[in-house]
Amino acid sequence: MNNEAVLTVPGSHYQIEMASWRDLSSIRDLESICFPRDAWPLLDMIGVLSLPQVVRYKVEDRGQVIGFVAGDIRRMQHLGWIATICVHPDYRGMGIGRALLSLCEEKMGMPKVKLTVRQTNYAAIDLYRRQGYIETGQWKRYYKGGENAVVMEKVLGDIN
């Protein structure tokens, strides 16, 4: 996996690049800001940044990661799973999340994509709906603190 720029976030000067284990510290910092109760443990983050079936992209500003997405390719299920997506609060509303999500969907190359989101994360749920995701269920008490997860999915192509 090389780290060359993939694309520019529409309407901005930010570039989306592939992320790697070298970004571990910056991505952990971003996760703890975006998900103070649910940031991934160190070993999980190492896995998401190194396993071959995971698609991962970042957006940086002055050397700091300000956006990150990781998608798990599950070929046997014909499914991509957005494992995590986050944008630093200071950079939200600029199209970074939408661009990361779209690129991850494309690069996973699966006909269906799923994700989970806290039921009270209204901004994220709205983004996912605008990007074509529909709610397909809930996982009860999934998140720390006992909050439910909303399961959402998007069909991108023929599942056969």
MODELLER restraints for C-alpha pairs under 7 A, 6 or more apart:
rsr = mdl.restraints
at = mdl.atoms
rsr.add(forms.Gaussian(group=physical.xy_distance, feature=features.Distance(at['CA:3:A'], at['CA:17:A']), mean=5.97, stdev=0.5))
rsr.add(forms.Gaussian(group=physical.xy_distance, feature=features.Distance(at['CA:3:A'], at['CA:18:A']), mean=5.25, stdev=0.5))
rsr.add(forms.Gaussian(group=physical.xy_distance, feature=features.Distance(at['CA:4:A'], at['CA:17:A']), mean=6.16, stdev=0.5))
rsr.add(forms.Gaussian(group=physical.xy_distance, feature=features.Distance(at['CA:5:A'], at['CA:15:A']), mean=6.23, stdev=0.5))
rsr.add(forms.Gaussian(group=physical.xy_distance, feature=features.Distance(at['CA:5:A'], at['CA:16:A']), mean=6.04, stdev=0.5))
rsr.add(forms.Gaussian(group=physical.xy_distance, feature=features.Distance(at['CA:5:A'], at['CA:17:A']), mean=4.76, stdev=0.5))
rsr.add(forms.Gaussian(group=physical.xy_distance, feature=features.Distance(at['CA:6:A'], at['CA:16:A']), mean=5.66, stdev=0.5))
rsr.add(forms.Gaussian(group=physical.xy_distance, feature=features.Distance(at['CA:6:A'], at['CA:17:A']), mean=5.45, stdev=0.5))
rsr.add(forms.Gaussian(group=physical.xy_distance, feature=features.Distance(at['CA:7:A'], at['CA:15:A']), mean=5.62, stdev=0.5))
rsr.add(forms.Gaussian(group=physical.xy_distance, feature=features.Distance(at['CA:7:A'], at['CA:16:A']), mean=5.47, stdev=0.5))
rsr.add(forms.Gaussian(group=physical.xy_distance, feature=features.Distance(at['CA:8:A'], at['CA:14:A']), mean=5.59, stdev=0.5))
rsr.add(forms.Gaussian(group=physical.xy_distance, feature=features.Distance(at['CA:8:A'], at['CA:15:A']), mean=4.25, stdev=0.5))
rsr.add(forms.Gaussian(group=physical.xy_distance, feature=features.Distance(at['CA:8:A'], at['CA:16:A']), mean=6.05, stdev=0.5))
rsr.add(forms.Gaussian(group=physical.xy_distance, feature=features.Distance(at['CA:9:A'], at['CA:15:A']), mean=5.97, stdev=0.5))
rsr.add(forms.Gaussian(group=physical.xy_distance, feature=features.Distance(at['CA:9:A'], at['CA:16:A']), mean=6.88, stdev=0.5))
rsr.add(forms.Gaussian(group=physical.xy_distance, feature=features.Distance(at['CA:9:A'], at['CA:95:A']), mean=6.84, stdev=0.5))
rsr.add(forms.Gaussian(group=physical.xy_distance, feature=features.Distance(at['CA:9:A'], at['CA:96:A']), mean=6.12, stdev=0.5))
rsr.add(forms.Gaussian(group=physical.xy_distance, feature=features.Distance(at['CA:9:A'], at['CA:99:A']), mean=6.07, stdev=0.5))
rsr.add(forms.Gaussian(group=physical.xy_distance, feature=features.Distance(at['CA:14:A'], at['CA:59:A']), mean=6.59, stdev=0.5))
rsr.add(forms.Gaussian(group=physical.xy_distance, feature=features.Distance(at['CA:14:A'], at['CA:60:A']), mean=6.95, stdev=0.5))
rsr.add(forms.Gaussian(group=physical.xy_distance, feature=features.Distance(at['CA:15:A'], at['CA:59:A']), mean=5.94, stdev=0.5))
rsr.add(forms.Gaussian(group=physical.xy_distance, feature=features.Distance(at['CA:16:A'], at['CA:57:A']), mean=6.44, stdev=0.5))
rsr.add(forms.Gaussian(group=physical.xy_distance, feature=features.Distance(at['CA:16:A'], at['CA:58:A']), mean=5.64, stdev=0.5))
rsr.add(forms.Gaussian(group=physical.xy_distance, feature=features.Distance(at['CA:16:A'], at['CA:59:A']), mean=4.87, stdev=0.5))
rsr.add(forms.Gaussian(group=physical.xy_distance, feature=features.Distance(at['CA:17:A'], at['CA:57:A']), mean=5.50, stdev=0.5))
rsr.add(forms.Gaussian(group=physical.xy_distance, feature=features.Distance(at['CA:17:A'], at['CA:58:A']), mean=5.47, stdev=0.5))
rsr.add(forms.Gaussian(group=physical.xy_distance, feature=features.Distance(at['CA:17:A'], at['CA:59:A']), mean=6.45, stdev=0.5))
rsr.add(forms.Gaussian(group=physical.xy_distance, feature=features.Distance(at['CA:18:A'], at['CA:56:A']), mean=5.88, stdev=0.5))
rsr.add(forms.Gaussian(group=physical.xy_distance, feature=features.Distance(at['CA:18:A'], at['CA:57:A']), mean=4.34, stdev=0.5))
rsr.add(forms.Gaussian(group=physical.xy_distance, feature=features.Distance(at['CA:18:A'], at['CA:58:A']), mean=6.10, stdev=0.5))
rsr.add(forms.Gaussian(group=physical.xy_distance, feature=features.Distance(at['CA:19:A'], at['CA:56:A']), mean=5.47, stdev=0.5))
rsr.add(forms.Gaussian(group=physical.xy_distance, feature=features.Distance(at['CA:19:A'], at['CA:57:A']), mean=4.85, stdev=0.5))
rsr.add(forms.Gaussian(group=physical.xy_distance, feature=features.Distance(at['CA:19:A'], at['CA:58:A']), mean=5.49, stdev=0.5))
rsr.add(forms.Gaussian(group=physical.xy_distance, feature=features.Distance(at['CA:20:A'], at['CA:49:A']), mean=5.23, stdev=0.5))
rsr.add(forms.Gaussian(group=physical.xy_distance, feature=features.Distance(at['CA:20:A'], at['CA:50:A']), mean=6.69, stdev=0.5))
rsr.add(forms.Gaussian(group=physical.xy_distance, feature=features.Distance(at['CA:21:A'], at['CA:46:A']), mean=6.57, stdev=0.5))
rsr.add(forms.Gaussian(group=physical.xy_distance, feature=features.Distance(at['CA:21:A'], at['CA:49:A']), mean=5.02, stdev=0.5))
rsr.add(forms.Gaussian(group=physical.xy_distance, feature=features.Distance(at['CA:21:A'], at['CA:50:A']), mean=6.13, stdev=0.5))
rsr.add(forms.Gaussian(group=physical.xy_distance, feature=features.Distance(at['CA:26:A'], at['CA:64:A']), mean=6.37, stdev=0.5))
rsr.add(forms.Gaussian(group=physical.xy_distance, feature=features.Distance(at['CA:26:A'], at['CA:65:A']), mean=5.72, stdev=0.5))
rsr.add(forms.Gaussian(group=physical.xy_distance, feature=features.Distance(at['CA:27:A'], at['CA:65:A']), mean=6.29, stdev=0.5))
rsr.add(forms.Gaussian(group=physical.xy_distance, feature=features.Distance(at['CA:30:A'], at['CA:65:A']), mean=6.90, stdev=0.5))
rsr.add(forms.Gaussian(group=physical.xy_distance, feature=features.Distance(at['CA:30:A'], at['CA:66:A']), mean=6.78, stdev=0.5))
rsr.add(forms.Gaussian(group=physical.xy_distance, feature=features.Distance(at['CA:30:A'], at['CA:88:A']), mean=6.50, stdev=0.5))
rsr.add(forms.Gaussian(group=physical.xy_distance, feature=features.Distance(at['CA:31:A'], at['CA:39:A']), mean=5.28, stdev=0.5))
rsr.add(forms.Gaussian(group=physical.xy_distance, feature=features.Distance(at['CA:31:A'], at['CA:86:A']), mean=7.00, stdev=0.5))
rsr.add(forms.Gaussian(group=physical.xy_distance, feature=features.Distance(at['CA:32:A'], at['CA:39:A']), mean=5.22, stdev=0.5))
rsr.add(forms.Gaussian(group=physical.xy_distance, feature=features.Distance(at['CA:34:A'], at['CA:86:A']), mean=6.37, stdev=0.5))
rsr.add(forms.Gaussian(group=physical.xy_distance, feature=features.Distance(at['CA:34:A'], at['CA:88:A']), mean=6.31, stdev=0.5))
rsr.add(forms.Gaussian(group=physical.xy_distance, feature=features.Distance(at['CA:37:A'], at['CA:144:A']), mean=6.41, stdev=0.5))
rsr.add(forms.Gaussian(group=physical.xy_distance, feature=features.Distance(at['CA:38:A'], at['CA:144:A']), mean=6.61, stdev=0.5))
rsr.add(forms.Gaussian(group=physical.xy_distance, feature=features.Distance(at['CA:48:A'], at['CA:54:A']), mean=6.27, stdev=0.5))
rsr.add(forms.Gaussian(group=physical.xy_distance, feature=features.Distance(at['CA:48:A'], at['CA:70:A']), mean=6.94, stdev=0.5))
rsr.add(forms.Gaussian(group=physical.xy_distance, feature=features.Distance(at['CA:53:A'], at['CA:72:A']), mean=6.05, stdev=0.5))
rsr.add(forms.Gaussian(group=physical.xy_distance, feature=features.Distance(at['CA:53:A'], at['CA:73:A']), mean=5.45, stdev=0.5))
rsr.add(forms.Gaussian(group=physical.xy_distance, feature=features.Distance(at['CA:54:A'], at['CA:70:A']), mean=6.48, stdev=0.5))
rsr.add(forms.Gaussian(group=physical.xy_distance, feature=features.Distance(at['CA:54:A'], at['CA:71:A']), mean=5.50, stdev=0.5))
rsr.add(forms.Gaussian(group=physical.xy_distance, feature=features.Distance(at['CA:54:A'], at['CA:72:A']), mean=4.57, stdev=0.5))
rsr.add(forms.Gaussian(group=physical.xy_distance, feature=features.Distance(at['CA:54:A'], at['CA:73:A']), mean=6.12, stdev=0.5))
rsr.add(forms.Gaussian(group=physical.xy_distance, feature=features.Distance(at['CA:55:A'], at['CA:70:A']), mean=5.51, stdev=0.5))
rsr.add(forms.Gaussian(group=physical.xy_distance, feature=features.Distance(at['CA:55:A'], at['CA:71:A']), mean=5.04, stdev=0.5))
rsr.add(forms.Gaussian(group=physical.xy_distance, feature=features.Distance(at['CA:55:A'], at['CA:72:A']), mean=6.43, stdev=0.5))
rsr.add(forms.Gaussian(group=physical.xy_distance, feature=features.Distance(at['CA:55:A'], at['CA:104:A']), mean=6.60, stdev=0.5))
rsr.add(forms.Gaussian(group=physical.xy_distance, feature=features.Distance(at['CA:55:A'], at['CA:107:A']), mean=6.95, stdev=0.5))
rsr.add(forms.Gaussian(group=physical.xy_distance, feature=features.Distance(at['CA:55:A'], at['CA:108:A']), mean=6.42, stdev=0.5))
rsr.add(forms.Gaussian(group=physical.xy_distance, feature=features.Distance(at['CA:56:A'], at['CA:69:A']), mean=5.63, stdev=0.5))
rsr.add(forms.Gaussian(group=physical.xy_distance, feature=features.Distance(at['CA:56:A'], at['CA:70:A']), mean=4.30, stdev=0.5))
rsr.add(forms.Gaussian(group=physical.xy_distance, feature=features.Distance(at['CA:56:A'], at['CA:71:A']), mean=6.43, stdev=0.5))
rsr.add(forms.Gaussian(group=physical.xy_distance, feature=features.Distance(at['CA:57:A'], at['CA:68:A']), mean=5.73, stdev=0.5))
rsr.add(forms.Gaussian(group=physical.xy_distance, feature=features.Distance(at['CA:57:A'], at['CA:69:A']), mean=5.47, stdev=0.5))
rsr.add(forms.Gaussian(group=physical.xy_distance, feature=features.Distance(at['CA:57:A'], at['CA:70:A']), mean=6.62, stdev=0.5))
rsr.add(forms.Gaussian(group=physical.xy_distance, feature=features.Distance(at['CA:58:A'], at['CA:65:A']), mean=6.46, stdev=0.5))
rsr.add(forms.Gaussian(group=physical.xy_distance, feature=features.Distance(at['CA:58:A'], at['CA:67:A']), mean=5.43, stdev=0.5))
rsr.add(forms.Gaussian(group=physical.xy_distance, feature=features.Distance(at['CA:58:A'], at['CA:68:A']), mean=4.40, stdev=0.5))
rsr.add(forms.Gaussian(group=physical.xy_distance, feature=features.Distance(at['CA:58:A'], at['CA:69:A']), mean=6.60, stdev=0.5))
rsr.add(forms.Gaussian(group=physical.xy_distance, feature=features.Distance(at['CA:59:A'], at['CA:65:A']), mean=5.69, stdev=0.5))
rsr.add(forms.Gaussian(group=physical.xy_distance, feature=features.Distance(at['CA:59:A'], at['CA:66:A']), mean=5.64, stdev=0.5))
rsr.add(forms.Gaussian(group=physical.xy_distance, feature=features.Distance(at['CA:59:A'], at['CA:67:A']), mean=4.84, stdev=0.5))
rsr.add(forms.Gaussian(group=physical.xy_distance, feature=features.Distance(at['CA:59:A'], at['CA:68:A']), mean=6.44, stdev=0.5))
rsr.add(forms.Gaussian(group=physical.xy_distance, feature=features.Distance(at['CA:60:A'], at['CA:66:A']), mean=5.34, stdev=0.5))
rsr.add(forms.Gaussian(group=physical.xy_distance, feature=features.Distance(at['CA:60:A'], at['CA:67:A']), mean=6.94, stdev=0.5))
rsr.add(forms.Gaussian(group=physical.xy_distance, feature=features.Distance(at['CA:66:A'], at['CA:87:A']), mean=5.69, stdev=0.5))
rsr.add(forms.Gaussian(group=physical.xy_distance, feature=features.Distance(at['CA:66:A'], at['CA:88:A']), mean=5.09, stdev=0.5))
rsr.add(forms.Gaussian(group=physical.xy_distance, feature=features.Distance(at['CA:67:A'], at['CA:86:A']), mean=5.58, stdev=0.5))
rsr.add(forms.Gaussian(group=physical.xy_distance, feature=features.Distance(at['CA:67:A'], at['CA:87:A']), mean=4.22, stdev=0.5))
rsr.add(forms.Gaussian(group=physical.xy_distance, feature=features.Distance(at['CA:67:A'], at['CA:88:A']), mean=6.24, stdev=0.5))
rsr.add(forms.Gaussian(group=physical.xy_distance, feature=features.Distance(at['CA:67:A'], at['CA:96:A']), mean=6.91, stdev=0.5))
rsr.add(forms.Gaussian(group=physical.xy_distance, feature=features.Distance(at['CA:68:A'], at['CA:85:A']), mean=5.58, stdev=0.5))
rsr.add(forms.Gaussian(group=physical.xy_distance, feature=features.Distance(at['CA:68:A'], at['CA:86:A']), mean=5.45, stdev=0.5))
rsr.add(forms.Gaussian(group=physical.xy_distance, feature=features.Distance(at['CA:68:A'], at['CA:87:A']), mean=6.59, stdev=0.5))
rsr.add(forms.Gaussian(group=physical.xy_distance, feature=features.Distance(at['CA:69:A'], at['CA:84:A']), mean=5.54, stdev=0.5))
rsr.add(forms.Gaussian(group=physical.xy_distance, feature=features.Distance(at['CA:69:A'], at['CA:85:A']), mean=4.20, stdev=0.5))
rsr.add(forms.Gaussian(group=physical.xy_distance, feature=features.Distance(at['CA:69:A'], at['CA:86:A']), mean=6.56, stdev=0.5))
rsr.add(forms.Gaussian(group=physical.xy_distance, feature=features.Distance(at['CA:69:A'], at['CA:100:A']), mean=6.19, stdev=0.5))
rsr.add(forms.Gaussian(group=physical.xy_distance, feature=features.Distance(at['CA:69:A'], at['CA:101:A']), mean=6.97, stdev=0.5))
rsr.add(forms.Gaussian(group=physical.xy_distance, feature=features.Distance(at['CA:70:A'], at['CA:82:A']), mean=6.00, stdev=0.5))
rsr.add(forms.Gaussian(group=physical.xy_distance, feature=features.Distance(at['CA:70:A'], at['CA:83:A']), mean=5.54, stdev=0.5))
rsr.add(forms.Gaussian(group=physical.xy_distance, feature=features.Distance(at['CA:70:A'], at['CA:84:A']), mean=5.43, stdev=0.5))
rsr.add(forms.Gaussian(group=physical.xy_distance, feature=features.Distance(at['CA:70:A'], at['CA:85:A']), mean=6.54, stdev=0.5))
rsr.add(forms.Gaussian(group=physical.xy_distance, feature=features.Distance(at['CA:71:A'], at['CA:80:A']), mean=6.38, stdev=0.5))
rsr.add(forms.Gaussian(group=physical.xy_distance, feature=features.Distance(at['CA:71:A'], at['CA:81:A']), mean=5.31, stdev=0.5))
rsr.add(forms.Gaussian(group=physical.xy_distance, feature=features.Distance(at['CA:71:A'], at['CA:82:A']), mean=4.27, stdev=0.5))
rsr.add(forms.Gaussian(group=physical.xy_distance, feature=features.Distance(at['CA:71:A'], at['CA:83:A']), mean=5.31, stdev=0.5))
rsr.add(forms.Gaussian(group=physical.xy_distance, feature=features.Distance(at['CA:71:A'], at['CA:104:A']), mean=6.36, stdev=0.5))
rsr.add(forms.Gaussian(group=physical.xy_distance, feature=features.Distance(at['CA:71:A'], at['CA:108:A']), mean=6.94, stdev=0.5))
rsr.add(forms.Gaussian(group=physical.xy_distance, feature=features.Distance(at['CA:72:A'], at['CA:80:A']), mean=5.65, stdev=0.5))
rsr.add(forms.Gaussian(group=physical.xy_distance, feature=features.Distance(at['CA:72:A'], at['CA:81:A']), mean=4.99, stdev=0.5))
rsr.add(forms.Gaussian(group=physical.xy_distance, feature=features.Distance(at['CA:72:A'], at['CA:82:A']), mean=6.36, stdev=0.5))
rsr.add(forms.Gaussian(group=physical.xy_distance, feature=features.Distance(at['CA:72:A'], at['CA:83:A']), mean=6.40, stdev=0.5))
rsr.add(forms.Gaussian(group=physical.xy_distance, feature=features.Distance(at['CA:73:A'], at['CA:79:A']), mean=6.42, stdev=0.5))
rsr.add(forms.Gaussian(group=physical.xy_distance, feature=features.Distance(at['CA:73:A'], at['CA:80:A']), mean=4.70, stdev=0.5))
rsr.add(forms.Gaussian(group=physical.xy_distance, feature=features.Distance(at['CA:73:A'], at['CA:81:A']), mean=6.53, stdev=0.5))
rsr.add(forms.Gaussian(group=physical.xy_distance, feature=features.Distance(at['CA:73:A'], at['CA:108:A']), mean=5.93, stdev=0.5))
rsr.add(forms.Gaussian(group=physical.xy_distance, feature=features.Distance(at['CA:74:A'], at['CA:80:A']), mean=5.78, stdev=0.5))
rsr.add(forms.Gaussian(group=physical.xy_distance, feature=features.Distance(at['CA:78:A'], at['CA:110:A']), mean=5.77, stdev=0.5))
rsr.add(forms.Gaussian(group=physical.xy_distance, feature=features.Distance(at['CA:78:A'], at['CA:111:A']), mean=6.32, stdev=0.5))
rsr.add(forms.Gaussian(group=physical.xy_distance, feature=features.Distance(at['CA:78:A'], at['CA:112:A']), mean=6.74, stdev=0.5))
rsr.add(forms.Gaussian(group=physical.xy_distance, feature=features.Distance(at['CA:78:A'], at['CA:159:A']), mean=6.67, stdev=0.5))
rsr.add(forms.Gaussian(group=physical.xy_distance, feature=features.Distance(at['CA:79:A'], at['CA:110:A']), mean=5.34, stdev=0.5))
rsr.add(forms.Gaussian(group=physical.xy_distance, feature=features.Distance(at['CA:79:A'], at['CA:111:A']), mean=6.46, stdev=0.5))
rsr.add(forms.Gaussian(group=physical.xy_distance, feature=features.Distance(at['CA:79:A'], at['CA:112:A']), mean=5.02, stdev=0.5))
rsr.add(forms.Gaussian(group=physical.xy_distance, feature=features.Distance(at['CA:79:A'], at['CA:113:A']), mean=5.62, stdev=0.5))
rsr.add(forms.Gaussian(group=physical.xy_distance, feature=features.Distance(at['CA:80:A'], at['CA:108:A']), mean=6.18, stdev=0.5))
rsr.add(forms.Gaussian(group=physical.xy_distance, feature=features.Distance(at['CA:80:A'], at['CA:110:A']), mean=5.57, stdev=0.5))
rsr.add(forms.Gaussian(group=physical.xy_distance, feature=features.Distance(at['CA:80:A'], at['CA:112:A']), mean=6.19, stdev=0.5))
rsr.add(forms.Gaussian(group=physical.xy_distance, feature=features.Distance(at['CA:80:A'], at['CA:113:A']), mean=4.51, stdev=0.5))
rsr.add(forms.Gaussian(group=physical.xy_distance, feature=features.Distance(at['CA:80:A'], at['CA:114:A']), mean=6.37, stdev=0.5))
rsr.add(forms.Gaussian(group=physical.xy_distance, feature=features.Distance(at['CA:81:A'], at['CA:113:A']), mean=5.51, stdev=0.5))
rsr.add(forms.Gaussian(group=physical.xy_distance, feature=features.Distance(at['CA:81:A'], at['CA:114:A']), mean=4.89, stdev=0.5))
rsr.add(forms.Gaussian(group=physical.xy_distance, feature=features.Distance(at['CA:81:A'], at['CA:115:A']), mean=5.77, stdev=0.5))
rsr.add(forms.Gaussian(group=physical.xy_distance, feature=features.Distance(at['CA:82:A'], at['CA:114:A']), mean=6.22, stdev=0.5))
rsr.add(forms.Gaussian(group=physical.xy_distance, feature=features.Distance(at['CA:82:A'], at['CA:115:A']), mean=5.08, stdev=0.5))
rsr.add(forms.Gaussian(group=physical.xy_distance, feature=features.Distance(at['CA:83:A'], at['CA:115:A']), mean=6.81, stdev=0.5))
rsr.add(forms.Gaussian(group=physical.xy_distance, feature=features.Distance(at['CA:86:A'], at['CA:97:A']), mean=6.98, stdev=0.5))
rsr.add(forms.Gaussian(group=physical.xy_distance, feature=features.Distance(at['CA:87:A'], at['CA:97:A']), mean=6.23, stdev=0.5))
rsr.add(forms.Gaussian(group=physical.xy_distance, feature=features.Distance(at['CA:105:A'], at['CA:113:A']), mean=7.00, stdev=0.5))
rsr.add(forms.Gaussian(group=physical.xy_distance, feature=features.Distance(at['CA:111:A'], at['CA:155:A']), mean=5.94, stdev=0.5))
rsr.add(forms.Gaussian(group=physical.xy_distance, feature=features.Distance(at['CA:111:A'], at['CA:156:A']), mean=4.83, stdev=0.5))
rsr.add(forms.Gaussian(group=physical.xy_distance, feature=features.Distance(at['CA:111:A'], at['CA:157:A']), mean=4.43, stdev=0.5))
rsr.add(forms.Gaussian(group=physical.xy_distance, feature=features.Distance(at['CA:111:A'], at['CA:158:A']), mean=5.88, stdev=0.5))
rsr.add(forms.Gaussian(group=physical.xy_distance, feature=features.Distance(at['CA:111:A'], at['CA:159:A']), mean=5.42, stdev=0.5))
rsr.add(forms.Gaussian(group=physical.xy_distance, feature=features.Distance(at['CA:112:A'], at['CA:153:A']), mean=6.99, stdev=0.5))
rsr.add(forms.Gaussian(group=physical.xy_distance, feature=features.Distance(at['CA:112:A'], at['CA:154:A']), mean=5.69, stdev=0.5))
rsr.add(forms.Gaussian(group=physical.xy_distance, feature=features.Distance(at['CA:112:A'], at['CA:155:A']), mean=4.43, stdev=0.5))
rsr.add(forms.Gaussian(group=physical.xy_distance, feature=features.Distance(at['CA:112:A'], at['CA:156:A']), mean=5.54, stdev=0.5))
rsr.add(forms.Gaussian(group=physical.xy_distance, feature=features.Distance(at['CA:112:A'], at['CA:157:A']), mean=6.98, stdev=0.5))
rsr.add(forms.Gaussian(group=physical.xy_distance, feature=features.Distance(at['CA:113:A'], at['CA:153:A']), mean=5.50, stdev=0.5))
rsr.add(forms.Gaussian(group=physical.xy_distance, feature=features.Distance(at['CA:113:A'], at['CA:154:A']), mean=5.28, stdev=0.5))
rsr.add(forms.Gaussian(group=physical.xy_distance, feature=features.Distance(at['CA:113:A'], at['CA:155:A']), mean=6.53, stdev=0.5))
rsr.add(forms.Gaussian(group=physical.xy_distance, feature=features.Distance(at['CA:114:A'], at['CA:152:A']), mean=5.60, stdev=0.5))
rsr.add(forms.Gaussian(group=physical.xy_distance, feature=features.Distance(at['CA:114:A'], at['CA:153:A']), mean=4.22, stdev=0.5))
rsr.add(forms.Gaussian(group=physical.xy_distance, feature=features.Distance(at['CA:114:A'], at['CA:154:A']), mean=6.50, stdev=0.5))
rsr.add(forms.Gaussian(group=physical.xy_distance, feature=features.Distance(at['CA:115:A'], at['CA:151:A']), mean=5.88, stdev=0.5))
rsr.add(forms.Gaussian(group=physical.xy_distance, feature=features.Distance(at['CA:115:A'], at['CA:152:A']), mean=5.47, stdev=0.5))
rsr.add(forms.Gaussian(group=physical.xy_distance, feature=features.Distance(at['CA:115:A'], at['CA:153:A']), mean=6.46, stdev=0.5))
rsr.add(forms.Gaussian(group=physical.xy_distance, feature=features.Distance(at['CA:116:A'], at['CA:149:A']), mean=5.76, stdev=0.5))
rsr.add(forms.Gaussian(group=physical.xy_distance, feature=features.Distance(at['CA:116:A'], at['CA:150:A']), mean=5.42, stdev=0.5))
rsr.add(forms.Gaussian(group=physical.xy_distance, feature=features.Distance(at['CA:116:A'], at['CA:151:A']), mean=4.57, stdev=0.5))
rsr.add(forms.Gaussian(group=physical.xy_distance, feature=features.Distance(at['CA:116:A'], at['CA:152:A']), mean=6.17, stdev=0.5))
rsr.add(forms.Gaussian(group=physical.xy_distance, feature=features.Distance(at['CA:117:A'], at['CA:149:A']), mean=5.31, stdev=0.5))
rsr.add(forms.Gaussian(group=physical.xy_distance, feature=features.Distance(at['CA:117:A'], at['CA:150:A']), mean=5.30, stdev=0.5))
rsr.add(forms.Gaussian(group=physical.xy_distance, feature=features.Distance(at['CA:117:A'], at['CA:151:A']), mean=6.78, stdev=0.5))
rsr.add(forms.Gaussian(group=physical.xy_distance, feature=features.Distance(at['CA:118:A'], at['CA:147:A']), mean=6.79, stdev=0.5))
rsr.add(forms.Gaussian(group=physical.xy_distance, feature=features.Distance(at['CA:118:A'], at['CA:148:A']), mean=6.24, stdev=0.5))
rsr.add(forms.Gaussian(group=physical.xy_distance, feature=features.Distance(at['CA:118:A'], at['CA:149:A']), mean=4.75, stdev=0.5))
rsr.add(forms.Gaussian(group=physical.xy_distance, feature=features.Distance(at['CA:118:A'], at['CA:150:A']), mean=6.19, stdev=0.5))
rsr.add(forms.Gaussian(group=physical.xy_distance, feature=features.Distance(at['CA:119:A'], at['CA:148:A']), mean=5.91, stdev=0.5))
rsr.add(forms.Gaussian(group=physical.xy_distance, feature=features.Distance(at['CA:119:A'], at['CA:149:A']), mean=5.57, stdev=0.5))
rsr.add(forms.Gaussian(group=physical.xy_distance, feature=features.Distance(at['CA:119:A'], at['CA:150:A']), mean=5.53, stdev=0.5))
rsr.add(forms.Gaussian(group=physical.xy_distance, feature=features.Distance(at['CA:132:A'], at['CA:154:A']), mean=5.95, stdev=0.5))
rsr.add(forms.Gaussian(group=physical.xy_distance, feature=features.Distance(at['CA:133:A'], at['CA:152:A']), mean=5.83, stdev=0.5))
rsr.add(forms.Gaussian(group=physical.xy_distance, feature=features.Distance(at['CA:133:A'], at['CA:153:A']), mean=5.04, stdev=0.5))
rsr.add(forms.Gaussian(group=physical.xy_distance, feature=features.Distance(at['CA:133:A'], at['CA:154:A']), mean=4.49, stdev=0.5))
rsr.add(forms.Gaussian(group=physical.xy_distance, feature=features.Distance(at['CA:134:A'], at['CA:152:A']), mean=5.26, stdev=0.5))
rsr.add(forms.Gaussian(group=physical.xy_distance, feature=features.Distance(at['CA:134:A'], at['CA:153:A']), mean=5.53, stdev=0.5))
rsr.add(forms.Gaussian(group=physical.xy_distance, feature=features.Distance(at['CA:134:A'], at['CA:154:A']), mean=6.48, stdev=0.5))
rsr.add(forms.Gaussian(group=physical.xy_distance, feature=features.Distance(at['CA:135:A'], at['CA:150:A']), mean=6.75, stdev=0.5))
rsr.add(forms.Gaussian(group=physical.xy_distance, feature=features.Distance(at['CA:135:A'], at['CA:151:A']), mean=5.83, stdev=0.5))
rsr.add(forms.Gaussian(group=physical.xy_distance, feature=features.Distance(at['CA:135:A'], at['CA:152:A']), mean=4.32, stdev=0.5))
rsr.add(forms.Gaussian(group=physical.xy_distance, feature=features.Distance(at['CA:135:A'], at['CA:153:A']), mean=6.60, stdev=0.5))
rsr.add(forms.Gaussian(group=physical.xy_distance, feature=features.Distance(at['CA:136:A'], at['CA:151:A']), mean=5.63, stdev=0.5))
rsr.add(forms.Gaussian(group=physical.xy_distance, feature=features.Distance(at['CA:136:A'], at['CA:152:A']), mean=5.45, stdev=0.5))
rsr.add(forms.Gaussian(group=physical.xy_distance, feature=features.Distance(at['CA:136:A'], at['CA:153:A']), mean=6.76, stdev=0.5))
rsr.add(forms.Gaussian(group=physical.xy_distance, feature=features.Distance(at['CA:137:A'], at['CA:150:A']), mean=6.09, stdev=0.5))
rsr.add(forms.Gaussian(group=physical.xy_distance, feature=features.Distance(at['CA:137:A'], at['CA:151:A']), mean=5.10, stdev=0.5))
rsr.add(forms.Gaussian(group=physical.xy_distance, feature=features.Distance(at['CA:138:A'], at['CA:148:A']), mean=6.50, stdev=0.5))
rsr.add(forms.Gaussian(group=physical.xy_distance, feature=features.Distance(at['CA:138:A'], at['CA:149:A']), mean=5.45, stdev=0.5))
rsr.add(forms.Gaussian(group=physical.xy_distance, feature=features.Distance(at['CA:138:A'], at['CA:150:A']), mean=4.60, stdev=0.5))
rsr.add(forms.Gaussian(group=physical.xy_distance, feature=features.Distance(at['CA:138:A'], at['CA:151:A']), mean=5.46, stdev=0.5))
rsr.add(forms.Gaussian(group=physical.xy_distance, feature=features.Distance(at['CA:139:A'], at['CA:148:A']), mean=5.66, stdev=0.5))
rsr.add(forms.Gaussian(group=physical.xy_distance, feature=features.Distance(at['CA:139:A'], at['CA:149:A']), mean=5.04, stdev=0.5))
rsr.add(forms.Gaussian(group=physical.xy_distance, feature=features.Distance(at['CA:139:A'], at['CA:150:A']), mean=6.57, stdev=0.5))
rsr.add(forms.Gaussian(group=physical.xy_distance, feature=features.Distance(at['CA:140:A'], at['CA:148:A']), mean=4.62, stdev=0.5))
rsr.add(forms.Gaussian(group=physical.xy_distance, feature=features.Distance(at['CA:140:A'], at['CA:149:A']), mean=6.55, stdev=0.5))
rsr.add(forms.Gaussian(group=physical.xy_distance, feature=features.Distance(at['CA:141:A'], at['CA:147:A']), mean=4.82, stdev=0.5))
rsr.add(forms.Gaussian(group=physical.xy_distance, feature=features.Distance(at['CA:141:A'], at['CA:148:A']), mean=4.57, stdev=0.5))
rsr.add(forms.Gaussian(group=physical.xy_distance, feature=features.Distance(at['CA:142:A'], at['CA:148:A']), mean=5.32, stdev=0.5))
rsr.add(forms.Gaussian(group=physical.xy_distance, feature=features.Distance(at['CA:142:A'], at['CA:149:A']), mean=5.69, stdev=0.5))
rsr.add(forms.Gaussian(group=physical.xy_distance, feature=features.Distance(at['CA:143:A'], at['CA:149:A']), mean=6.78, stdev=0.5))
